[in-house]
Amino acid sequence: MSVLPSIPRACRASSSRLPPHPPLRTTAFKSIHPISIRSLSLLPSRSPSSVPFFLPHLGLGGGKHQAQLPEYGKGKGRQPDEEEEVDDAEWDMRVARAMLHLQETLPLFFDPEMNSTNMFPRNIFSKHMVLTLPAPLPLKISSLSGYSMAFSLTRSGMHALHTDLRSDLERMSFSPSPSDVVQSDSKSASLLAKKPVPSHRQKQIRVQVAVYGTLRLPPHKEAKWHTSSLYTFSPYSGLVTSHEVETIRPLPGEGVAEWLMSRLLGWTSRQSVNEGAVPCPRTVALPTRNEMERFKRGSNGDPSRDQ
């Protein structure tokens, strides 16, 4: 007698309600074509020429099915280069945009919220930016990164010596551009050898800025500096390619140097009563004529010196 396996009551109850299934015939499997049995998959069997846009969002963009983004610089989808030559309309628009940018950012030179990225965007300043400083610091920088570093060092140094720093844009005017200025940029120099520069694209602007600050050292007076700078635009791209600092009067830190000289060496200040005089060491009072005669008689052994 064979023993049947025990079946739970719930299974027996549910199975009793189901209609009886007809017996499967073995010939049914033989009639099914192998092509009809195919598994569904979101991924294609081979890498297609183009991948659907939804694959990266579903996390299926890795491996050989990774979506290929269009490469700029080739063909129709090429990204424009800011340093290339532009037409007259685009050139005028870039120059006007640069002037508006300088008008907005120069008064915020000492604002701590303004960083080098906001001050010197790449759509305004050329990556071959040239900075020239006057004597006694004849410095020349020929890159936008170095120009940004000079900005950070200047602002940090001024904050170290002064408080309540602020800048005011006093004047901005066009200045005739000499023909040799465009040769300071290597990109412009190469283009200049091929074709002449139109006269209407040789533009410079002269900017005069006043800087105010209070000395951290005694007597804590408010100081004022007048600066004059010359900005040159590229005749081809319309970007700012050169910044020449013409004058800084007085030199930053000159008041601190005078304070140190007055404390250590006793030199006079230029802003004293005799303004414009050359500083000289502190004078010592000389003996009078009678004292000199008495000293001579004493050294010669004259007995009348005691009278």
MARKERO-12748 format. One record per residue: residue in one letter; x, y, z of N, C-alpha, C in turn. Coordinates in steps of 0.1 Angstrom, whole numbers, padded with zeros to 4 digits, always signed. Layout:
<pts>
aXYZXYZXYZ/...
</pts>
This chain:
<pts>
m+0009-0012+0000+0000+0000+0000+0009+0012+0000/s+0007+0021-0010+0015+0033-0011+0010+0044-0002/v+0019+0052+0003+0016+0063+0012+0016+0076+0004/l+0004+0083+0004+0003+0096-0003+0009+0107+0005/p+0015+0117-0001+0020+0128+0007+0009+0137+0013/s+0011+0142+0024+0001+0150+0031+0000+0164+0024/i-0012+0168+0021-0015+0181+0015-0022+0190+0024/p-0018+0202+0026-0026+0211+0036-0040+0212+0031/r-0049+0215+0041-0063+0216+0039-0066+0228+0030/a-0058+0239+0032-0061+0251+0024-0058+0249+0009/c-0048+0241+0007-0044+0238-0007-0055+0229-0014/r-0060+0219-0005-0070+0210-0011-0083+0218-0013/a-0086+0228-0005-0098+0235-0007-0098+0244-0019/s-0086+0250-0021-0084+0259-0033-0083+0251-0046/s-0077+0240-0045-0076+0232-0057-0089+0226-0062/s-0098+0224-0052-0111+0218-0056-0120+0227-0064/r-0117+0241-0062-0125+0250-0069-0120+0253-0083/l-0108+0249-0086-0102+0252-0099-0108+0242-0109/p-0110+0247-0121-0115+0237-0131-0104+0227-0135/p-0108+0216-0139-0098+0206-0143-0091+0210-0155/h-0077+0208-0156-0069+0212-0167-0069+0200-0177/p-0069+0203-0189-0068+0191-0199-0053+0187-0198/p-0051+0174-0200-0037+0169-0200-0030+0175-0212/l-0017+0178-0209-0008+0183-0219-0003+0172-0228/r-0002+0175-0241+0003+0165-0250+0017+0168-0253/t+0025+0158-0254+0039+0159-0257+0042+0165-0270/t+0032+0164-0279+0034+0169-0293+0033+0184-0293/a+0027+0190-0282+0026+0205-0282+0039+0212-0282/f+0049+0206-0274+0062+0212-0273+0069+0210-0287/k+0066+0200-0294+0073+0198-0307+0068+0208-0317/s+0056+0213-0316+0050+0222-0326+0055+0236-0324/i+0060+0240-0312+0064+0253-0309+0077+0256-0315/h+0078+0267-0323+0091+0271-0330+0100+0277-0320/p+0113+0275-0321+0122+0281-0311+0122+0296-0311/i+0119+0302-0323+0119+0317-0323+0108+0323-0315/s+0097+0316-0312+0086+0321-0304+0090+0322-0289/i+0100+0315-0285+0104+0315-0271+0116+0325-0271/r+0113+0337-0266+0123+0348-0266+0122+0356-0254/s+0133+0358-0247+0132+0366-0234+0132+0381-0237/l+0124+0388-0229+0123+0403-0231+0135+0409-0223/s+0141+0419-0229+0152+0426-0223+0152+0440-0227/l+0156+0449-0218+0157+0463-0221+0169+0467-0229/l+0179+0458-0229+0191+0461-0236+0191+0453-0249/p+0196+0460-0260+0197+0453-0272+0208+0442-0272/s+0206+0432-0281+0216+0422-0282+0230+0426-0286/r+0230+0437-0294+0243+0442-0298+0242+0458-0297/s+0254+0464-0297+0254+0478-0295+0249+0485-0308/p+0239+0493-0307+0233+0500-0318+0241+0512-0321/s+0238+0518-0333+0245+0531-0336+0241+0542-0328/s+0229+0542-0322+0225+0553-0313+0218+0546-0302/v+0220+0551-0289+0214+0546-0277+0203+0555-0273/p+0191+0549-0269+0180+0558-0264+0184+0567-0253/f+0177+0579-0252+0181+0589-0242+0178+0584-0228/f+0169+0574-0226+0164+0571-0213+0174+0561-0206/l+0184+0556-0213+0193+0546-0207+0201+0552-0196/p+0207+0564-0197+0214+0569-0186+0206+0571-0174/h+0193+0575-0175+0185+0577-0164+0181+0565-0157/l+0181+0553-0164+0178+0540-0157+0190+0533-0152/g+0201+0540-0153+0213+0534-0148+0219+0523-0158/l+0215+0523-0170+0219+0513-0180+0229+0518-0190/g+0235+0529-0187+0244+0536-0197+0258+0531-0196/g+0261+0522-0187+0275+0518-0185+0279+0508-0195/g+0292+0505-0195+0297+0495-0204+0297+0498-0219/k+0294+0488-0227+0294+0491-0241+0282+0498-0246/h+0272+0499-0238+0259+0506-0241+0259+0520-0236/q+0270+0525-0232+0271+0539-0227+0267+0549-0238/a+0259+0559-0234+0255+0569-0244+0266+0578-0248/q+0268+0580-0261+0279+0588-0266+0274+0602-0268/l+0280+0612-0260+0276+0626-0262+0283+0632-0274/p+0277+0642-0280+0284+0648-0292+0297+0655-0288/e+0307+0654-0295+0320+0660-0292+0320+0674-0300/y+0324+0684-0292+0325+0698-0297+0338+0699-0304/g+0338+0708-0313+0351+0710-0321+0351+0703-0334/k+0341+0695-0337+0341+0687-0349+0327+0689-0356/g+0327+0693-0368+0314+0694-0375+0305+0705-0371/k+0292+0702-0372+0282+0713-0370+0280+0716-0356/g+0282+0707-0346+0279+0709-0332+0292+0715-0325/r+0300+0722-0332+0313+0727-0326+0310+0738-0317/q+0317+0738-0305+0316+0749-0295+0324+0761-0300/p+0318+0773-0300+0325+0785-0304+0337+0788-0295/d+0348+0793-0301+0359+0797-0293+0359+0813-0291/e+0360+0817-0279+0359+0831-0276+0371+0839-0281/e+0382+0832-0284+0394+0839-0289+0394+0841-0304/e+0385+0835-0311+0385+0836-0326+0379+0850-0330/e+0382+0853-0343+0377+0865-0349+0362+0865-0350/v+0356+0876-0348+0341+0878-0349+0338+0889-0358/d+0325+0890-0362+0321+0901-0371+0320+0914-0364/d+0317+0924-0371+0316+0938-0365+0305+0939-0354/a+0294+0933-0357+0283+0934-0347+0286+0927-0334/e+0292+0915-0335+0296+0908-0323+0307+0915-0316/w+0316+0921-0324+0328+0928-0318+0323+0940-0310/d+0314+0948-0315+0309+0959-0308+0301+0955-0296/m+0294+0944-0297+0286+0940-0285+0295+0935-0274/r+0306+0929-0277+0316+0924-0267+0323+0936-0260/v+0326+0946-0268+0333+0958-0262+0323+0965-0253/a+0310+0967-0257+0301+0973-0248+0298+0965-0236/r+0298+0952-0237+0296+0943-0225+0308+0944-0216/a+0320+0945-0221+0332+0947-0212+0331+0960-0205/m+0327+0970-0212+0327+0984-0205+0316+0983-0194/l+0305+0977-0196+0295+0976-0186+0300+0968-0174/h+0307+0957-0177+0313+0949-0167+0323+0956-0158/l+0331+0964-0164+0341+0972-0156+0334+0983-0148/q+0323+0989-0153+0316+0999-0145+0309+0993-0133/e+0305+0980-0134+0298+0974-0123+0308+0968-0113/t+0320+0963-0117+0328+0955-0108+0340+0963-0102/l+0344+0974-0109+0355+0982-0103+0351+0989-0090/p+0339+0994-0088+0335+0999-0075+0334+0988-0064/l+0334+0975-0068+0333+0964-0059+0346+0957-0058/f+0357+0964-0060+0370+0958-0060+0374+0952-0047/f+0370+0958-0036+0374+0954-0022+0362+0947-0016/d+0352+0943-0023+0340+0936-0017+0345+0922-0015/p+0344+0916-0003+0348+0902+0000+0340+0892-0008/e+0328+0895-0012+0319+0886-0019+0324+0885-0034/m+0332+0894-0039+0336+0893-0053+0349+0885-0054/n+0349+0874-0061+0360+0866-0063+0366+0868-0077/s+0377+0861-0080+0383+0863-0093+0375+0858-0104/t+0366+0848-0102+0357+0843-0112+0347+0853-0116/n+0342+0860-0106+0332+0871-0110+0338+0883-0115/m+0350+0886-0111+0357+0898-0116+0362+0897-0130/f+0367+0885-0133+0374+0883-0146+0368+0871-0153/p+0356+0872-0159+0350+0860-0166+0357+0859-0180/r+0357+0847-0185+0364+0844-0197+0357+0849-0210/n+0344+0853-0208+0338+0859-0220+0340+0874-0220/i+0348+0880-0211+0352+0894-0211+0367+0896-0212/f+0375+0888-0205+0389+0889-0205+0395+0877-0213/s+0405+0880-0221+0412+0870-0228+0421+0861-0219/k+0423+0849-0223+0431+0840-0215+0446+0844-0216/h+0449+0852-0226+0463+0857-0227+0464+0872-0222/m+0457+0874-0211+0456+0888-0205+0470+0892-0201/v+0473+0905-0204+0486+0911-0200+0484+0922-0191/l+0491+0921-0179+0491+0932-0169+0505+0938-0168/t+0505+0951-0168+0517+0959-0168+0516+0969-0157/l+0526+0969-0147+0526+0979-0136+0537+0989-0138/p+0535+1001-0133+0545+1011-0135+0556+1010-0125/a+0567+1018-0126+0578+1019-0117+0572+1024-0103/p+0578+1020-0092+0590+1012-0090+0587+0997-0090/l+0576+0993-0095+0573+0979-0096+0571+0975-0110/p+0581+0975-0119+0579+0972-0133+0576+0957-0135/l+0563+0953-0133+0559+0939-0133+0551+0937-0146/k+0552+0925-0152+0544+0922-0164+0540+0908-0163/i+0527+0905-0164+0520+0892-0163+0513+0890-0176/s+0514+0877-0181+0509+0874-0194+0500+0862-0194/s+0491+0862-0185+0481+0851-0184+0469+0855-0176/l+0457+0850-0178+0446+0853-0170+0447+0848-0156/s+0453+0836-0154+0455+0831-0141+0464+0839-0133/g+0475+0844-0139+0484+0853-0132+0477+0867-0129/y+0469+0871-0138+0462+0884-0136+0452+0882-0124/s+0445+0871-0123+0437+0868-0111+0444+0868-0098/m+0456+0861-0099+0465+0861-0087+0469+0874-0082/a+0473+0883-0092+0477+0896-0088+0466+0904-0082/f+0454+0902-0086+0442+0908-0080+0440+0904-0066/s+0442+0891-0063+0440+0886-0049+0451+0891-0040/l+0464+0891-0045+0475+0896-0037+0473+0911-0034/t+0469+0919-0044+0467+0933-0042+0456+0936-0032/r+0445+0929-0033+0434+0932-0023+0438+0927-0009/s+0445+0916-0008+0449+0911+0005+0459+0921+0012/g+0469+0926+0004+0479+0935+0009+0473+0948+0013/m+0463+0953+0006+0457+0966+0010+0448+0964+0023/h+0442+0952+0024+0434+0950+0036+0443+0948+0048/a+0455+0943+0046+0464+0941+0057+0469+0955+0063/l+0470+0965+0055+0475+0978+0059+0464+0988+0062/h+0452+0986+0057+0442+0996+0058+0428+0989+0061/t+0419+0998+0066+0406+0993+0069+0396+1002+0061/d+0384+0998+0061+0373+1005+0054+0377+1009+0040/l+0382+0999+0032+0386+1002+0019+0374+1002+0009/r+0374+1011+0000+0364+1012-0010+0370+1019-0022/s+0364+1017-0034+0368+1023-0046+0357+1029-0053/d+0360+1040-0061+0350+1048-0068+0355+1050-0082/l+0346+1047-0091+0349+1049-0106+0347+1064-0109/e+0357+1071-0112+0356+1086-0114+0353+1089-0129/r+0360+1082-0138+0359+1085-0152+0363+1073-0161/m+0356+1072-0172+0359+1062-0182+0357+1068-0196/s+0368+1068-0204+0367+1074-0217+0375+1066-0227/f+0372+1068-0240+0379+1061-0251+0392+1068-0253/s+0402+1060-0257+0415+1065-0260+0420+1059-0273/p+0426+1067-0282+0431+1062-0294+0441+1051-0292/s+0440+1040-0299+0449+1028-0297+0460+1029-0307/p+0472+1028-0302+0484+1028-0312+0484+1014-0319/s+0491+1014-0330+0491+1002-0338+0499+0991-0332/d+0508+0994-0324+0517+0984-0318+0511+0977-0306/v+0500+0981-0301+0494+0975-0289+0489+0961-0292/v+0483+0959-0304+0477+0946-0307+0488+0935-0308/q+0500+0939-0309+0511+0929-0310+0514+0923-0297/s+0509+0928-0286+0512+0923-0272+0505+0909-0271/d+0494+0907-0278+0488+0894-0278+0493+0885-0289/s+0497+0873-0285+0502+0864-0296+0492+0860-0306/k+0480+0858-0302+0469+0855-0311+0467+0867-0321/s+0466+0879-0316+0464+0890-0324+0476+0893-0333/a+0488+0890-0328+0500+0892-0336+0501+0882-0348/s+0496+0870-0346+0496+0861-0358+0485+0864-0368/l+0474+0870-0363+0464+0874-0373+0468+0887-0380/l+0475+0895-0372+0480+0908-0378+0489+0906-0390/a+0497+0895-0390+0506+0892-0401+0498+0888-0414/k+0486+0883-0412+0478+0879-0424+0470+0890-0430/k+0464+0898-0422+0455+0909-0427+0456+0921-0418/p+0454+0933-0423+0455+0945-0415+0443+0947-0406/v+0445+0955-0396+0435+0957-0386+0427+0969-0390/p+0414+0968-0390+0405+0980-0393+0407+0990-0382/s+0406+1003-0387+0408+1014-0377+0397+1015-0367/h+0385+1011-0370+0374+1012-0360+0375+1001-0350/r+0384+0991-0351+0386+0981-0341+0398+0983-0332/q+0405+0994-0334+0416+0997-0325+0411+1007-0314/k+0407+1001-0303+0401+1008-0293+0407+1005-0279/q+0408+1016-0271+0413+1015-0257+0404+1023-0249/i+0403+1020-0236+0395+1028-0227+0404+1032-0215/r+0404+1044-0211+0412+1049-0199+0402+1050-0188/v+0405+1043-0177+0397+1043-0165+0404+1049-0153/q+0398+1059-0147+0404+1065-0135+0395+1061-0123/v+0402+1056-0113+0395+1050-0101+0402+1057-0089/a+0394+1061-0079+0398+1066-0066+0396+1056-0056/v+0406+1053-0047+0406+1043-0037+0407+1050-0023/y+0399+1047-0014+0398+1053-0001+0401+1042+0010/g+0408+1046+0020+0410+1036+0031+0416+1043+0043/t+0415+1037+0055+0420+1042+0067+0432+1034+0072/l+0443+1041+0075+0455+1034+0080+0453+1027+0093/r+0458+1015+0094+0457+1007+0106+0467+1012+0117/l+0478+1019+0112+0488+1024+0122+0484+1039+0125/p+0489+1044+0136+0487+1058+0140+0492+1067+0129/p+0486+1078+0127+0475+1084+0134+0461+1080+0129/h+0460+1069+0121+0447+1063+0117+0440+1074+0108/k+0447+1080+0099+0440+1090+0090+0435+1083+0078/e+0425+1089+0071+0420+1084+0059+0429+1087+0047/a+0432+1078+0039+0441+1080+0028+0433+1078+0015/k+0438+1084+0005+0432+1084-0008+0442+1082-0019/w+0439+1073-0029+0448+1071-0040+0441+1073-0053/h+0448+1079-0063+0443+1081-0076+0450+1071-0086/t+0443+1063-0093+0448+1054-0102+0443+1057-0116/s+0451+1054-0126+0447+1056-0140+0452+1043-0147/s+0443+1036-0154+0446+1024-0161+0441+1025-0175/l+0447+1017-0184+0444+1017-0198+0441+1002-0202/y+0429+1000-0206+0424+0987-0211+0424+0986-0226/t+0429+0976-0232+0430+0974-0246+0422+0962-0250/f+0414+0964-0261+0405+0953-0266+0412+0947-0278/s+0410+0934-0280+0416+0927-0291+0408+0931-0304/p+0415+0934-0314+0408+0939-0327+0401+0927-0334/y+0403+0915-0329+0397+0904-0336+0386+0897-0328/s+0388+0895-0315+0378+0888-0306+0370+0898-0298/g+0374+0910-0296+0367+0920-0288+0369+0918-0273/l+0378+0909-0269+0380+0906-0255+0391+0916-0250/v+0391+0918-0237+0401+0926-0230+0415+0918-0230/t+0425+0923-0237+0437+0916-0238+0449+0923-0230/s+0447+0935-0226+0458+0942-0219+0452+0952-0209/h+0459+0952-0197+0456+0962-0186+0469+0968-0182/e+0471+0981-0185+0483+0988-0182+0479+0998-0171/v+0485+0997-0159+0484+1006-0148+0493+1018-0151/e+0488+1029-0154+0497+1040-0158+0503+1047-0146/t+0494+1051-0136+0499+1059-0125+0491+1054-0112/i+0498+1055-0101+0492+1053-0088+0498+1063-0079/r+0490+1073-0074+0495+1084-0066+0486+1085-0054/p+0492+1085-0042+0506+1081-0039+0507+1066-0040/l+0519+1061-0039+0521+1046-0039+0515+1040-0027/p+0508+1028-0028+0503+1021-0016+0514+1018-0006/g+0511+1020+0006+0521+1017+0017+0531+1029+0019/e+0529+1040+0012+0539+1051+0014+0537+1057+0028/g+0524+1058+0032+0521+1064+0045+0527+1055+0056/v+0527+1042+0054+0533+1032+0064+0548+1034+0065/a+0554+1036+0053+0569+1038+0053+0573+1051+0060/e+0565+1061+0058+0568+1074+0065+0566+1073+0080/w+0556+1065+0084+0554+1063+0098+0566+1055+0105/l+0571+1045+0098+0582+1038+0103+0595+1047+0103/m+0597+1055+0093+0609+1064+0093+0608+1074+0104/s+0596+1079+0107+0595+1089+0118+0597+1083+0131/r+0593+1070+0133+0595+1063+0146+0609+1058+0148/l+0615+1053+0137+0628+1047+0139+0640+1056+0136/l+0639+1065+0126+0650+1074+0122+0647+1088+0125/g+0635+1092+0129+0632+1106+0132+0632+1115+0120/w+0628+1109+0108+0628+1117+0096+0615+1125+0096/t+0616+1137+0089+0604+1145+0088+0595+1140+0077/s+0582+1144+0078+0572+1140+0069+0571+1150+0057/r+0567+1145+0046+0565+1154+0034+0552+1162+0036/q+0543+1158+0045+0531+1166+0047+0532+1175+0058/s+0544+1179+0062+0546+1188+0073+0545+1202+0068/v+0550+1212+0075+0549+1226+0071+0557+1228+0058/n+0569+1223+0057+0577+1225+0045+0574+1213+0036/e+0562+1214+0030+0558+1203+0021+0566+1203+0009/g+0570+1191+0004+0579+1190-0008+0593+1190-0005/a+0597+1192+0008+0612+1191+0011+0616+1177+0012/v+0629+1175+0010+0635+1162+0010+0636+1158+0025/p+0632+1146+0029+0633+1142+0043+0648+1141+0046/c+0651+1146+0059+0665+1145+0063+0665+1141+0078/p+0676+1136+0083+0677+1132+0097+0675+1143+0106/r+0671+1140+0118+0668+1150+0129+0681+1158+0132/t+0680+1171+0132+0692+1180+0135+0695+1181+0150/v+0708+1183+0153+0712+1184+0167+0716+1198+0169/a+0713+1205+0181+0716+1219+0184+0731+1220+0186/l+0738+1229+0179+0752+1232+0180+0755+1241+0192/p+0767+1240+0198+0770+1249+0209+0772+1264+0204/t+0769+1273+0213+0771+1287+0209+0785+1291+0208/r+0788+1304+0203+0801+1308+0201+0809+1310+0214/n+0802+1315+0224+0808+1317+0238+0812+1304+0243/e+0804+1294+0242+0807+1281+0247+0819+1275+0240/m+0820+1277+0227+0832+1272+0219+0845+1279+0224/e+0844+1293+0227+0856+1300+0231+0860+1295+0245/r+0851+1293+0254+0854+1288+0267+0860+1274+0266/f+0855+1266+0257+0861+1252+0255+0875+1253+0250/k+0878+1262+0241+0892+1264+0236+0901+1268+0247/r+0897+1278+0255+0906+1283+0266+0908+1272+0276/g+0898+1264+0279+0900+1253+0289+0910+1242+0283/s+0909+1240+0271+0918+1230+0265+0932+1235+0264/n+0935+1248+0263+0948+1254+0263+0954+1257+0276/g+0947+1254+0287+0952+1257+0301+0952+1271+0305/d+0943+1279+0299+0942+1293+0303+0937+1295+0317/p+0944+1302+0326+0939+1303+0340+0927+1312+0341/s+0924+1320+0331+0913+1329+0332+0899+1322+0330/r+0900+1309+0327+0887+1302+0325+0879+1300+0337/d+0886+1302+0349+0878+1300+0362+0872+1313+0366/q+0876+1324+0360+0871+1337+0364+0856+1339+0359/
</pts>
